[in-house]
Amino acid sequence: MTLVPAIGDQSPGMLRDPQSRQQLLGAIPRLRRYARSLVFDPSAADDLVQTTLERALALLSLPRDIGQHPETG
């Protein structure tokens, strides 16, 4: 089963960087093992990993303004 079939050029943020893309892809097996140890159901574990990857991709697509906290301006 391929959890993230289309990580590629159309993906935002760091995934355009080949090294970062490889890091994310390399983390998938570890994420799956960890998720399976939490829920003990392979299908539910895959859903958990999918949700985790979707959230990570969404956060990576946000602009980063280092040092610009909204409350401090």
C-alpha positions in Angstrom: 0.0 0.0 0.0 1.4 3.4 -1.0 0.4 6.0 1.6 1.8 9.0 -0.2 1.8 8.2 -4.0 2.3 11.7 -5.3 5.0 13.5 -3.4 6.7 15.3 -6.1 7.2 18.6 -8.0 3.6 19.8 -7.3 4.1 19.5 -3.6 4.8 22.8 -1.7 7.4 23.8 0.7 10.5 21.7 1.5 9.4 18.7 -0.7 10.9 20.4 -3.7 14.3 19.8 -2.1 15.3 16.2 -3.0 17.0 15.6 0.4 14.0 16.7 2.4 11.7 14.6 0.2 13.9 11.6 0.9 13.8 12.3 4.6 10.0 12.4 4.6 9.7 9.2 2.5 12.3 7.5 4.7 10.2 8.3 7.8 7.1 6.5 6.5 8.1 3.0 7.5 9.0 4.1 11.1 5.8 6.1 11.3 3.8 3.0 10.3 5.6 0.8 12.8 5.0 3.3 15.6 1.3 3.7 14.6 0.8 0.0 14.6 2.2 -0.3 18.1 -0.3 2.3 19.2 -3.5 1.0 17.7 -2.8 -2.7 16.9 -4.9 -2.5 13.8 -3.0 -2.2 10.5 -5.8 -0.3 8.7 -6.3 2.2 11.5 -2.5 2.6 11.8 -2.3 3.4 8.1 -5.1 5.9 8.5 -3.2 7.5 11.4 0.0 7.8 9.3 -1.9 9.2 6.4 -3.4 11.9 8.6 0.0 12.7 10.1 1.6 13.1 6.7 -1.3 15.3 5.5 -0.9 17.6 8.5 2.9 17.7 8.1 2.5 18.6 4.4 0.0 21.3 5.3 2.3 22.8 7.9 5.3 22.7 5.5 3.4 24.7 2.9 2.9 27.6 5.3 5.3 30.5 5.0 8.0 30.7 7.7 8.8 34.1 9.2 11.5 33.2 11.6 11.5 35.6 14.5 8.1 37.1 13.6 5.7 36.1 16.4 2.3 37.5 15.7 1.9 39.0 19.2 5.3 40.7 19.3 5.2 42.1 15.7 
